[in-house]
Amino acid sequence: MTNQEIGAKIRARRKLLELSQFDLAERARATLRGLTDLENGKSNPTINPLAKIVKVLGLEFRLEESSSSCVKPTSNARAFWQGA
């Protein structure tokens, strides 16, 4: 997911909840500038601030394996992830 896609999802959810950027920034303890840049796809947020914003919006984010992964796991990694 690109920064622009993340920003669009956050903006859409914020508007659905009828929150202003100021209100969301205040509730998530983020800066208004940071939130504006995030919504406009102009920032590369770290996980902690993004997690706070997502929580306030009642959303979640997660890591999933991509079918287009360019890195193949080693045999040890496969064993680890399979619970061996």
SULPEKA-V506177 format. One record per pair of residues at least 4 apart in sequence whose C-alpha atoms are under 6 Angstrom apart, sorted by the first residue. I is the first residue (numbers start at 1). GAP is how many residues later the second one is. Records with the same first field share a line. If there is no record, write none. Layout:
I->GAP, GAP
//
This chain:
3->38
4->37
7->31, 32, 33, 34
8->31
11->28
14->5
15->4
19->4
24->4
25->4, 5, 6, 7
28->24, 25
37->5, 6
38->4, 5
47->4
54->5, 6
55->4
73->4
79->5
80->4
//
